[in-house]
Amino acid sequence: MSIKVIAAAGALCLSMGLGAAHADGIDGGDISWMPPKVEPAPMHCKRVTGDQERQSTSNYSWWRTKGWNQWHPQTSKTNLAMAGTQCYFCKETPDCDRDGVEDKKDKCPTTPYGNKVDKDGCGEDSDGDGVPDIEDKCPGTPKGVKVNADGCPLDSDGDGVYDYLDKCPGTPAGVTVDTSGCPIDTDGDGVADYLDRCPGTPAGVDVDVKGCPLDKDGDGVLDYMDKCLGTPKGATVNELGCWVLKGVHFSSGSAAIQGRYHGILNQVARVLRNNAGVTVQVEGHTDNVGNSDLNKRLSDRRAQSVRRYLVNRGISSNRLSAVGYGMERPIASNESAAGRASNRRVELTPIQ
């Protein structure tokens, strides 16, 4: 004969093939697992050996004292099996979720079948984040890190960088961030790209809160390009940010101011009156035509001509000084007529 341990109707069962009739004694037989219909048999099975083997299968009371009941497979009733059929003795399993931990000791009695569990019958949680390994999509989470239902660290702002690594929490949705979770700042000016209205600012340039280079004197020329910082409000400047008598030209070799330029000089006088605290140096310049010493004296006369005009328009002489630089400071090439004309100029430089 053979004795098999099987799963039947949620119970742990012993199956004994007996032939035509019950035998008063059981000869030594083999014990094996019977493949289940759905899931493997419970782990709580014990081998029937020794004295138990010699007990008569018809000795119903003996099996009952051991906690087993007889079960008839055809009727699913616990009545004595008839001759010529198999006799089953069944015992309700003490491990309903079949995790290997008896129900009375199982702190997680509904663990899904097949999950590895600890001694308390709960799913193993190697990283200790509260999510069993079999459900944990982010194993190895550092100790103490808050996780979601999948066992993954939280990413509250959804930037792809976990909160515990994110140095810039609260980043707006859709903003590109670096590995630290901070918005990208391509030009390195301290203003993130998504807020930067002046991307591509050169390295080291001071910017405002919008990421744009500063223009402290408001002359339209950014400070890092402005060669004449502190120009009074309302002054006309060139591309270098310097206050020039734009449009005022002198005839070659002359320091006389032509009448058509008086309007420009009057505007300069208004700017100075509106900026009473500004002291200005009037600077004369020439092209490179002629003798260097002569050009320097000529540039000085041009500067003095402008100074006198402004004094005559009510500007205190104490606020005005004059100097001639000759051909020393060109702003354009002297190789062309247009360039030489640009170099024959008068600039007004505020004195700090």
VOBA-1610 file (N, C-alpha, C; in pm, whole numbers, padded with zeros to 5 digits, always signed):
BEGIN
Met+00085-00118+00000Met+00000+00000+00000Met+00089+00124+00000Ser+00026+00240-00021Ser+00102+00365-00013Ser+00023+00465+00069Ile+00094+00550+00139Ile+00031+00657+00217Ile+00081+00789+00162Lys-00010+00879+00126Lys+00028+01007+00068Lys-00033+01122+00148Val+00044+01229+00157Val-00007+01349+00222Val-00053+01443+00113Ile-00179+01486+00118Ile-00233+01569+00010Ile-00305+01689+00068Ala-00337+01785-00021Ala-00421+01898+00016Ala-00561+01872-00035Ala-00660+01885+00052Ala-00798+01863+00009Ala-00890+01954+00086Ala-00968+02033+00013Ala-01071+02119+00072Ala-01015+02205+00184Gly-00893+02263+00162Gly-00835+02352+00261Gly-00781+02280+00381Ala-00765+02146+00373Ala-00718+02071+00488Ala-00593+01994+00456Leu-00526+01945+00558Leu-00411+01860+00543Leu-00457+01716+00559Cys-00429+01629+00459Cys-00490+01496+00457Cys-00387+01386+00439Leu-00419+01271+00493Leu-00343+01150+00467Leu-00427+01060+00377Ser-00369+01015+00267Ser-00441+00928+00175Ser-00380+00789+00182Met-00467+00687+00198Met-00418+00551+00210Met-00491+00460+00112Gly-00416+00400+00018Gly-00477+00306-00073Gly-00487+00170-00005Leu-00611+00110+00001Leu-00632-00010+00082Leu-00671-00134+00001Gly-00704-00124-00123Gly-00750-00242-00195Gly-00896-00268-00171Ala-00937-00400-00164Ala-01079-00437-00158Ala-01142-00415-00023Ala-01062-00419+00086Ala-01122-00405+00218Ala-01022-00344+00312His-01069-00292+00423His-00981-00235+00523His-00895-00346+00583Ala-00769-00318+00600Ala-00680-00414+00667Ala-00671-00381+00814Asp-00659-00486+00897Asp-00647-00461+01040Asp-00511-00403+01075Gly-00412-00428+00993Gly-00278-00372+01016Gly-00226-00311+00888Ile-00135-00216+00900Ile-00080-00149+00782Ile+00065-00191+00766Asp+00091-00254+00653Asp+00230-00289+00625Asp+00307-00161+00592Gly+00438-00169+00604Gly+00520-00050+00574Gly+00494-00002+00433Gly+00466+00121+00415Gly+00440+00181+00283Gly+00518+00309+00267Asp+00516+00366+00145Asp+00589+00490+00123Asp+00495+00610+00139Ile+00554+00724+00174Ile+00480+00848+00195Ile+00536+00954+00099Ser+00448+01018+00027Ser+00495+01120-00070Ser+00391+01230-00083Trp+00430+01341-00153Trp+00337+01451-00178Trp+00249+01418-00298Met+00118+01448-00287Met+00029+01437-00402Met+00017+01576-00463Pro+00045+01595-00593Pro+00037+01729-00654Pro-00101+01789-00633Pro-00107+01913-00589Pro-00237+01979-00565Pro-00299+02024-00695Lys-00427+02063-00688Lys-00496+02113-00807Lys-00459+02258-00836Val-00438+02336-00728Val-00413+02478-00748Val-00278+02519-00689Glu-00260+02496-00560Glu-00139+02536-00494Glu-00074+02415-00428Pro+00058+02422-00402Pro+00123+02311-00332Pro+00059+02288-00196Ala+00074+02165-00148Ala+00017+02131-00018Ala+00081+02211+00093Pro+00009+02230+00204Pro+00065+02303+00317Pro+00191+02236+00368Met+00271+02315+00435Met+00398+02263+00485Met+00383+02178+00611His+00271+02194+00682His+00253+02124+00809His+00206+01980+00788Cys+00297+01894+00750Cys+00266+01752+00731Cys+00371+01671+00805Lys+00328+01562+00866Lys+00424+01480+00938Lys+00418+01336+00887Arg+00531+01275+00883Arg+00542+01139+00832Arg+00478+01041+00932Val+00399+00948+00882Val+00333+00847+00967Val+00424+00726+00972Thr+00484+00701+01085Thr+00581+00591+01098Thr+00558+00517+01229Gly+00636+00415+01248Gly+00637+00343+01375Gly+00502+00287+01414Asp+00464+00314+01539Asp+00340+00260+01594Asp+00220+00306+01514Gln+00225+00427+01460Gln+00111+00477+01385Gln+00086+00392+01260Glu+00190+00341+01201Glu+00173+00257+01083Glu+00098+00128+01116Arg+00117+00081+01238Arg+00056-00047+01273Arg-00088-00032+01321Gln-00134+00091+01332Gln-00273+00110+01372Gln-00366+00076+01256Ser-00478+00017+01287Ser-00576-00019+01184Ser-00641+00107+01130Thr-00655+00113+00998Thr-00723+00227+00937Thr-00869+00230+00975Ser-00921+00115+01015Ser-01062+00112+01055Ser-01079+00155+01200Asn-00964+00177+01268Asn-00971+00220+01407Asn-00992+00371+01411Tyr-01113+00409+01382Tyr-01149+00550+01365Tyr-01117+00631+01490Ser-01142+00571+01606Ser-01122+00645+01731Ser-00974+00677+01753Trp-00886+00590+01707Trp-00742+00618+01723Trp-00701+00742+01647Trp-00747+00753+01522Trp-00714+00871+01440Trp-00773+00998+01500Arg-00894+00983+01559Arg-00958+01101+01618Arg-00876+01154+01736Thr-00820+01057+01815Thr-00742+01103+01930Thr-00617+01179+01886Lys-00574+01156+01763Lys-00456+01224+01711Lys-00492+01355+01638Gly-00621+01386+01639Gly-00662+01511+01577Gly-00696+01500+01430Trp-00713+01373+01379Trp-00744+01355+01237Trp-00887+01306+01223Asn-00954+01346+01120Asn-01089+01300+01088Asn-01088+01226+00956Gln-01177+01130+00946Gln-01189+01057+00820Gln-01270+01140+00721Trp-01228+01131+00595Trp-01296+01211+00492Trp-01317+01125+00369His-01438+01126+00311His-01470+01046+00194His-01465+01134+00070Pro-01376+01104-00023Pro-01356+01193-00139Pro-01477+01203-00231Gln-01555+01094-00241Gln-01670+01097-00331Gln-01785+01180-00276Thr-01802+01179-00145Thr-01916+01248-00086Thr-01877+01374-00011Ser-01748+01392+00007Ser-01697+01503+00086Ser-01756+01503+00226Lys-01784+01385+00277Lys-01838+01374+00411Lys-01739+01299+00499Thr-01747+01323+00626Thr-01656+01259+00720Thr-01717+01131+00777Asn-01757+01047+00688Asn-01807+00917+00733Asn-01703+00810+00701Leu-01716+00693+00762Leu-01620+00587+00736Leu-01623+00546+00590Ala-01503+00530+00530Ala-01497+00488+00390Ala-01544+00344+00378Met-01611+00315+00268Met-01659+00180+00243Met-01547+00095+00187Ala-01566-00036+00197Ala-01466-00129+00142Ala-01450-00103-00007Gly-01329-00120-00056Gly-01304-00104-00198Gly-01276+00039-00240Thr-01275+00132-00145Thr-01244+00272-00179Thr-01122+00317-00101Gln-01074+00437-00136Gln-00963+00492-00059Gln-01014+00554+00070Cys-00932+00545+00172Cys-00968+00603+00300Cys-00879+00723+00326Tyr-00939+00840+00356Tyr-00866+00963+00384Tyr-00885+01002+00529Phe-00779+01042+00592Phe-00789+01100+00725Phe-00733+01241+00716Cys-00814+01339+00755Cys-00779+01479+00731Cys-00768+01557+00861Lys-00686+01662+00853Lys-00667+01749+00968Lys-00660+01893+00917Glu-00743+01981+00976Glu-00742+02120+00930Glu-00603+02180+00953Thr-00552+02248+00851Thr-00419+02306+00862Thr-00422+02426+00957Pro-00318+02439+01039Pro-00310+02555+01128Pro-00240+02674+01059Asp-00223+02668+00925Asp-00150+02771+00852Asp-00229+02810+00728Cys-00330+02893+00747Cys-00423+02922+00638Cys-00357+02986+00517Asp-00255+03072+00537Asp-00193+03137+00420Asp-00074+03059+00367Arg-00049+02940+00430Arg+00052+02846+00381Arg+00191+02909+00367Asp+00227+02991+00465Asp+00358+03054+00461Asp+00459+02986+00551Gly+00415+02875+00619Gly+00506+02802+00704Gly+00503+02844+00850Val+00417+02941+00882Val+00403+02987+01020Val+00260+02959+01066Glu+00245+02883+01176Glu+00111+02848+01224Glu+00029+02974+01251Asp-00101+02960+01222Asp-00190+03075+01237Asp-00180+03141+01373Lys-00170+03062+01478Lys-00168+03118+01612Lys-00043+03201+01639Lys+00061+03182+01556Lys+00184+03260+01570Lys+00201+03363+01459Asp+00112+03354+01360Asp+00124+03435+01238Asp+00067+03575+01260Lys+00155+03676+01254Lys+00111+03815+01270Lys+00061+03875+01139Cys+00082+03802+01029Cys+00034+03845+00897Cys-00035+03724+00832Pro-00155+03687+00881Pro-00219+03562+00840Pro-00270+03558+00696Thr-00261+03667+00623Thr-00311+03668+00484Thr-00200+03697+00385Thr-00078+03658+00418Thr+00034+03678+00326Thr+00009+03603+00196Pro+00026+03670+00078Pro+00005+03601-00050Pro+00094+03478-00060Tyr+00039+03375-00120Tyr+00112+03249-00130Tyr+00243+03267-00207Gly+00349+03210-00156Gly+00478+03212-00223Gly+00573+03318-00171Asn+00522+03412-00093Asn+00608+03517-00038Asn+00699+03462+00071Lys+00822+03506+00073Lys+00911+03471+00182Lys+00869+03550+00305Val+00867+03484+00418Val+00823+03550+00540Val+00927+03535+00649Asp+00912+03620+00753Asp+01000+03610+00868Asp+00937+03517+00972Lys+00995+03511+01089Lys+00947+03418+01191Lys+00806+03452+01239Asp+00762+03576+01214Asp+00628+03617+01254Asp+00525+03595+01144Gly+00568+03539+01031Gly+00476+03513+00922Gly+00451+03634+00833Cys+00532+03736+00849Cys+00517+03857+00767Cys+00624+03859+00659Gly+00590+03921+00545Gly+00683+03926+00432Gly+00815+03987+00472Glu+00924+03928+00424Glu+01057+03981+00454Glu+01069+04122+00401Asp+01133+04209+00476Asp+01153+04349+00439Asp+01299+04382+00464Ser+01383+04347+00366Ser+01528+04356+00384Ser+01575+04496+00416Asp+01514+04599+00354Asp+01561+04735+00377Asp+01485+04807+00489Gly+01389+04735+00550Gly+01320+04790+00666Gly+01236+04913+00640Asp+01183+04923+00517Asp+01103+05042+00484Asp+00954+05021+00502Gly+00917+04902+00552Gly+00775+04875+00577Gly+00704+04810+00461Val+00773+04788+00350Val+00714+04723+00232Val+00785+04589+00210Pro+00711+04477+00212Pro+00774+04346+00194Pro+00855+04340+00065Asp+00964+04266+00068Asp+01054+04257-00047Asp+00982+04223-00176Ile+00886+04129-00169Ile+00821+04083-00290Ile+00738+04193-00356Glu+00699+04295-00277Glu+00621+04407-00329Glu+00706+04533-00349Asp+00830+04528-00301Asp+00917+04646-00300Asp+00982+04666-00437Lys+00946+04777-00503Lys+01003+04807-00634Lys+01135+04882-00623Cys+01170+04921-00503Cys+01296+04993-00481Cys+01370+04932-00363Pro+01418+04808-00378Pro+01489+04745-00266Pro+01617+04821-00235Gly+01659+04809-00110Gly+01784+04873-00071Gly+01770+05019-00034Thr+01647+05065-00008Thr+01627+05204+00033Thr+01702+05230+00165Pro+01775+05342+00175Pro+01848+05372+00299Pro+01756+05378+00420Lys+01809+05341+00532Lys+01731+05337+00656Lys+01677+05476+00690Gly+01549+05480+00728Gly+01487+05604+00772Gly+01424+05686+00662Val+01445+05647+00536Val+01389+05724+00425Val+01241+05690+00407Lys+01157+05792+00394Lys+01015+05770+00374Lys+00990+05715+00233Val+00899+05616+00225Val+00871+05553+00096Val+00721+05554+00069Asn+00686+05526-00059Asn+00546+05514-00096Asn+00502+05368-00087Ala+00384+05340-00136Ala+00329+05205-00125Ala+00411+05102-00202Asp+00488+05146-00300Asp+00572+05056-00378Asp+00709+05036-00316Gly+00734+05104-00203Gly+00864+05090-00138Gly+00969+05181-00195Cys+00927+05280-00275Cys+01022+05374-00336Cys+01024+05505-00258Pro+01143+05566-00244Pro+01152+05694-00173Pro+01060+05798-00236Leu+01009+05888-00153Leu+00918+05990-00201Leu+00990+06092-00290Asp+00917+06141-00387Asp+00964+06249-00475Asp+00850+06349-00485Ser+00838+06432-00382Ser+00720+06518-00366Ser+00700+06614-00482Asp+00810+06667-00539Asp+00792+06763-00647Asp+00798+06699-00786Gly+00814+06566-00789Gly+00807+06494-00917Gly+00915+06530-01017Asp+01033+06570-00967Asp+01141+06610-01058Asp+01236+06495-01091Gly+01205+06376-01037Gly+01290+06261-01066Gly+01402+06240-00966Val+01411+06328-00867Val+01513+06316-00762Val+01442+06294-00629Tyr+01472+06183-00562Tyr+01406+06152-00437Tyr+01424+06264-00334Asp+01322+06282-00251Asp+01323+06389-00152Asp+01449+06389-00065Tyr+01494+06270-00025Tyr+01607+06266+00067Tyr+01739+06304-00002Leu+01738+06312-00134Leu+01855+06356-00210Leu+01836+06495-00271Asp+01712+06544-00265Asp+01674+06668-00335Asp+01715+06791-00253Lys+01809+06869-00306Lys+01855+06990-00239Lys+01769+07111-00273Cys+01677+07092-00366Cys+01588+07201-00404Cys+01444+07149-00410Pro+01386+07114-00294Pro+01248+07064-00294Pro+01151+07172-00341Gly+01039+07126-00396Gly+00937+07220-00440Gly+00960+07277-00579Thr+01045+07212-00659Thr+01067+07259-00796Thr+00937+07250-00875Pro+00902+07354-00950Pro+00778+07351-01028Pro+00777+07236-01128Ala+00659+07186-01157Ala+00643+07074-01250Ala+00700+07109-01387Gly+00771+07012-01445Gly+00822+07029-01580Gly+00957+07095-01591Val+01010+07146-01479Val+01140+07214-01482Val+01253+07111-01481Thr+01348+07128-01571Thr+01462+07038-01578Thr+01556+07063-01461Val+01598+06954-01395Val+01685+06968-01278Val+01814+06888-01296Asp+01910+06917-01211Asp+02035+06842-01211Asp+02024+06723-01115Thr+02133+06653-01092Thr+02129+06533-01008Thr+02099+06565-00862Ser+02110+06690-00823Ser+02078+06730-00687Ser+01933+06774-00673Gly+01860+06772-00785Gly+01720+06813-00781Gly+01702+06963-00794Cys+01808+07034-00832Cys+01798+07180-00847Cys+01782+07217-00993Pro+01701+07320-01021Pro+01680+07364-01159Pro+01813+07398-01227Ile+01822+07367-01354Ile+01944+07392-01431Ile+01968+07543-01443Asp+02094+07582-01428Asp+02136+07721-01447Asp+02253+07718-01543Thr+02221+07716-01673Thr+02321+07693-01776Thr+02432+07797-01777Asp+02397+07925-01758Asp+02501+08028-01764Asp+02565+08056-01629Gly+02520+07984-01524Gly+02585+07994-01395Gly+02577+08130-01329Asp+02470+08203-01356Asp+02457+08338-01298Asp+02379+08339-01168Gly+02337+08220-01123Gly+02262+08212-00999Gly+02113+08218-01016Val+02067+08234-01139Val+01924+08237-01169Val+01892+08117-01258Ala+01802+08029-01211Ala+01769+07908-01286Ala+01715+07942-01425Asp+01743+07853-01520Asp+01705+07878-01659Asp+01558+07913-01675Tyr+01471+07844-01600Tyr+01328+07866-01621Tyr+01283+08003-01572Leu+01368+08072-01496Leu+01339+08208-01449Leu+01426+08314-01518Asp+01527+08268-01590Asp+01628+08357-01648Asp+01578+08421-01777Arg+01561+08554-01775Arg+01516+08626-01894Arg+01632+08669-01982Cys+01752+08646-01933Cys+01870+08682-02011Cys+01968+08564-02011Pro+01931+08453-02076Pro+02021+08338-02078Pro+02149+08369-02153Gly+02254+08298-02118Gly+02381+08317-02187Gly+02465+08431-02133Thr+02436+08477-02012Thr+02516+08583-01952Thr+02660+08535-01933Pro+02759+08616-01968Pro+02899+08574-01951Pro+02931+08542-01805Ala+03023+08452-01785Ala+03061+08411-01650Ala+03113+08529-01570Gly+03071+08536-01443Gly+03121+08639-01353Gly+03047+08771-01356Val+02951+08785-01447Val+02877+08911-01460Val+02766+08916-01355Asp+02756+09027-01284Asp+02649+09045-01186Asp+02516+09062-01256Val+02414+08994-01202Val+02281+09000-01264Val+02177+09038-01160Asp+02057+09075-01209Asp+01946+09103-01119Asp+01866+08975-01095Val+01754+08986-01028Val+01675+08867-00994Val+01618+08798-01118Lys+01616+08865-01230Lys+01566+08805-01354Lys+01676+08741-01436Gly+01800+08749-01384Gly+01912+08689-01456Gly+01972+08780-01561Cys+01937+08909-01558Cys+01989+09003-01657Cys+02103+09086-01599Pro+02207+09112-01680Pro+02320+09194-01633Pro+02274+09331-01585Leu+02342+09384-01487Leu+02304+09512-01429Leu+02341+09629-01519Asp+02261+09734-01510Asp+02288+09862-01576Asp+02256+09969-01472Lys+02349+09990-01380Lys+02322+10073-01264Lys+02294+10219-01299Asp+02359+10268-01403Asp+02336+10409-01436Asp+02221+10428-01536Gly+02161+10316-01578Gly+02043+10324-01663Gly+02064+10389-01798Asp+02187+10378-01851Asp+02215+10443-01980Asp+02193+10351-02099Gly+02148+10225-02069Gly+02121+10131-02178Gly+02240+10044-02213Val+02353+10071-02150Val+02472+09989-02172Val+02500+09912-02043Leu+02502+09780-02054Leu+02520+09695-01937Leu+02653+09723-01868Asp+02650+09713-01735Asp+02768+09750-01657Asp+02895+09680-01702Tyr+02884+09550-01736Tyr+03007+09478-01770Tyr+03063+09521-01907Met+02985+09600-01983Met+03032+09654-02110Met+03051+09806-02104Asp+03009+09864-01994Asp+03008+10009-01979Asp+03145+10060-01936Lys+03207+10139-02022Lys+03338+10195-01992Lys+03329+10325-01912Cys+03207+10374-01896Cys+03187+10501-01825Cys+03072+10487-01727Leu+03094+10413-01621Leu+02990+10391-01521Leu+02954+10522-01452Gly+02826+10532-01411Gly+02783+10649-01336Gly+02739+10765-01422Thr+02708+10740-01547Thr+02659+10848-01635Thr+02530+10906-01580Pro+02515+11038-01576Pro+02393+11099-01523Pro+02270+11058-01603Lys+02158+11053-01534Lys+02032+11019-01600Lys+01998+11122-01708Gly+01964+11069-01824Gly+01927+11158-01935Gly+02041+11186-02030Ala+02163+11148-01992Ala+02279+11175-02078Ala+02277+11082-02200Thr+02325+11135-02311Thr+02336+11055-02434Thr+02471+10987-02436Val+02471+10855-02452Val+02597+10780-02448Val+02621+10708-02580Asn+02745+10670-02599Asn+02779+10589-02716Asn+02769+10441-02681Glu+02815+10356-02771Glu+02802+10211-02750Glu+02886+10161-02634Leu+02979+10244-02587Leu+03062+10207-02473Leu+03005+10259-02342Gly+02892+10328-02348Gly+02830+10381-02228Gly+02888+10513-02183Cys+02961+10578-02271Cys+03024+10706-02236Cys+02940+10823-02287Trp+02936+10928-02205Trp+02858+11047-02238Trp+02933+11128-02344Val+02874+11138-02457Val+02940+11209-02567Val+02846+11317-02621Leu+02907+11413-02682Leu+02829+11515-02754Leu+02798+11456-02890Lys+02703+11362-02888Lys+02674+11287-03009Lys+02622+11379-03119Gly+02686+11371-03232Gly+02644+11454-03344Gly+02721+11584-03355Val+02802+11617-03252Val+02881+11739-03255Val+03018+11710-03318His+03047+11775-03425His+03175+11753-03494His+03248+11886-03509Phe+03378+11877-03513Phe+03462+11994-03532Phe+03529+11985-03668Ser+03542+12098-03729Ser+03616+12102-03856Ser+03761+12068-03828Ser+03828+12007-03926Ser+03967+11967-03907Ser+04052+12089-03869Gly+04124+12074-03757Gly+04214+12179-03710Gly+04145+12292-03637Ser+04010+12279-03613Ser+03936+12388-03550Ser+03880+12345-03415Ala+03861+12446-03322Ala+03801+12421-03192Ala+03671+12499-03178Ala+03627+12561-03285Ala+03505+12642-03281Ala+03380+12552-03284Ile+03280+12589-03203Ile+03153+12515-03198Ile+03055+12580-03296Gln+03010+12502-03390Gln+02918+12556-03490Gln+02779+12572-03429Gly+02707+12674-03476Gly+02576+12705-03422Gly+02476+12590-03430Arg+02487+12507-03530Arg+02392+12396-03545Arg+02402+12293-03432Tyr+02510+12302-03352Tyr+02528+12205-03243Tyr+02488+12263-03106His+02439+12384-03105His+02403+12446-02978His+02291+12369-02906Gly+02196+12317-02984Gly+02086+12242-02923Gly+02135+12121-02844Ile+02236+12054-02897Ile+02292+11937-02828Ile+02359+11980-02698Leu+02432+12089-02701Leu+02500+12139-02581Leu+02399+12190-02478Asn+02290+12247-02526Asn+02185+12291-02432Asn+02124+12172-02357Gln+02110+12059-02427Gln+02059+11938-02362Gln+02156+11889-02255Val+02286+11902-02281Val+02386+11865-02182Val+02371+11952-02058Ala+02349+12082-02081Ala+02332+12175-01968Ala+02209+12137-01885Arg+02100+12094-01950Arg+01981+12053-01876Arg+02009+11928-01792Val+02082+11834-01848Val+02117+11714-01773Val+02197+11750-01649Leu+02291+11841-01662Leu+02372+11882-01548Leu+02290+11956-01444Arg+02195+12038-01488Arg+02109+12107-01393Arg+02020+12009-01317Asn+01977+11903-01387Asn+01891+11801-01323Asn+01969+11705-01234Asn+02099+11708-01244Asn+02186+11623-01163Asn+02288+11713-01094Ala+02238+11791-01000Ala+02320+11897-00940Ala+02444+11846-00868Gly+02444+11721-00829Gly+02559+11668-00756Gly+02668+11613-00845Val+02650+11620-00976Val+02746+11560-01069Val+02851+11662-01111Thr+02977+11619-01100Thr+03091+11698-01150Thr+03145+11628-01273Val+03174+11706-01377Val+03209+11646-01506Val+03345+11695-01556Gln+03416+11600-01615Gln+03540+11634-01686Gln+03510+11633-01835Val+03536+11746-01902Val+03516+11757-02046Val+03645+11714-02114Glu+03638+11611-02199Glu+03757+11552-02260Glu+03754+11570-02411Gly+03859+11629-02464Gly+03870+11649-02608Gly+03957+11544-02673His+03920+11501-02797His+03994+11397-02870His+04006+11436-03017Thr+04112+11384-03082Thr+04133+11411-03224Thr+04157+11281-03298Asp+04166+11293-03431Asp+04209+11179-03511Asp+04362+11180-03516Asn+04421+11098-03603Asn+04568+11087-03607Asn+04633+11168-03719Val+04556+11256-03776Val+04611+11339-03883Val+04689+11455-03822Gly+04815+11466-03861Gly+04896+11577-03811Gly+04986+11538-03697Asn+05051+11642-03642Asn+05149+11625-03536Asn+05080+11592-03403Ser+05141+11500-03328Ser+05082+11455-03204Ser+05067+11569-03103Asp+05172+11651-03088Asp+05165+11761-02992Asp+05059+11863-03033Leu+05054+11891-03163Leu+04954+11986-03210Leu+04813+11933-03186Asn+04794+11805-03210Asn+04662+11745-03189Asn+04622+11748-03040Lys+04720+11730-02954Lys+04687+11734-02812Lys+04642+11874-02771Arg+04713+11978-02821Arg+04673+12114-02789Arg+04536+12146-02851Leu+04513+12092-02972Leu+04384+12115-03038Leu+04270+12051-02958Ser+04292+11930-02911Ser+04187+11862-02833Ser+04158+11936-02703Asp+04263+11996-02644Asp+04243+12072-02521Asp+04159+12197-02548Arg+04185+12265-02661Arg+04107+12384-02696Arg+03961+12347-02718Arg+03935+12232-02781Arg+03797+12187-02806Arg+03726+12162-02673Ala+03795+12097-02579Ala+03736+12072-02449Ala+03704+12203-02377Gln+03797+12300-02385Gln+03776+12429-02320Gln+03659+12504-02384Ser+03640+12488-02515Ser+03529+12554-02584Ser+03396+12503-02530Val+03385+12373-02511Val+03261+12313-02458Val+03240+12358-02314Arg+03346+12357-02234Arg+03333+12399-02094Arg+03280+12541-02085Arg+03335+12632-02162Arg+03292+12772-02159Arg+03145+12784-02198Tyr+03104+12704-02298Tyr+02964+12711-02342Tyr+02871+12671-02227Leu+02904+12566-02158Leu+02820+12516-02049Leu+02817+12615-01931Val+02933+12677-01903Val+02935+12777-01796Val+02843+12893-01834Asn+02845+12930-01961Asn+02758+13039-02008Asn+02611+13001-02000Arg+02583+12872-01991Arg+02444+12825-01978Arg+02406+12800-01832Gly+02486+12851-01740Gly+02449+12848-01599Gly+02509+12736-01517Ile+02596+12656-01574Ile+02658+12547-01497Ile+02782+12603-01427Ser+02793+12578-01296Ser+02904+12629-01218Ser+03037+12579-01274Ser+03133+12669-01283Ser+03264+12631-01336Ser+03333+12529-01244Asn+03293+12528-01114Asn+03353+12432-01021Asn+03313+12288-01052Arg+03207+12275-01128Arg+03161+12139-01164Arg+03221+12092-01295Leu+03297+12173-01360Leu+03348+12141-01493Leu+03499+12157-01499Ser+03566+12056-01550Ser+03709+12065-01579Ser+03728+12024-01724Ala+03843+12057-01783Ala+03867+12026-01924Ala+04007+11971-01942Val+04020+11874-02033Val+04149+11812-02062Val+04148+11765-02207Gly+04263+11769-02271Gly+04275+11720-02408Gly+04366+11599-02415Tyr+04319+11493-02484Tyr+04398+11370-02497Tyr+04457+11353-02637Gly+04427+11442-02725Gly+04481+11432-02860Gly+04434+11305-02929Met+04532+11237-02989Met+04500+11115-03063Met+04520+10988-02978Glu+04538+11004-02848Glu+04574+10891-02761Glu+04461+10790-02740Arg+04336+10830-02751Arg+04225+10741-02716Arg+04121+10732-02829Pro+04160+10673-02940Pro+04062+10659-03050Pro+03953+10558-03015Ile+03834+10578-03067Ile+03725+10482-03049Ile+03689+10413-03180Ala+03756+10453-03287Ala+03732+10394-03418Ala+03864+10394-03495Ser+03864+10322-03606Ser+03985+10315-03688Ser+04009+10448-03759Asn+04134+10491-03759Asn+04171+10613-03831Asn+04201+10586-03977Glu+04175+10463-04022Glu+04203+10426-04160Glu+04095+10476-04255Ser+03979+10514-04202Ser+03870+10561-04288Ser+03827+10700-04246Ala+03764+10771-04337Ala+03715+10906-04308Ala+03611+10904-04198Ala+03523+10800-04202Ala+03419+10790-04099Ala+03480+10763-03963Gly+03580+10679-03959Gly+03647+10648-03833Gly+03716+10770-03776Arg+03784+10846-03861Arg+03852+10967-03815Arg+03753+11070-03762Ala+03637+11078-03828Ala+03533+11172-03783Ala+03483+11134-03643Ser+03469+11002-03617Ser+03425+10956-03485Ser+03527+10988-03378Asn+03653+10985-03415Asn+03759+11011-03318Asn+03771+11159-03283Arg+03726+11247-03372Arg+03727+11392-03343Arg+03602+11425-03261Arg+03614+11413-03131Arg+03494+11418-03047Arg+03524+11483-02913Val+03416+11511-02838Val+03427+11556-02700Val+03340+11466-02614Glu+03399+11411-02506Glu+03326+11324-02414Glu+03314+11393-02279Leu+03208+11361-02206Leu+03185+11416-02074Leu+03189+11300-01974Thr+03286+11300-01887Thr+03304+11190-01791Thr+03274+11238-01651Pro+03169+11180-01586Pro+03139+11217-01448Pro+03257+11180-01357Ile+03288+11265-01263Ile+03398+11241-01170Ile+03337+11195-01038Gln+03373+11073-00997Gln+03315+11015-00875Gln+03369+11085-00751
//
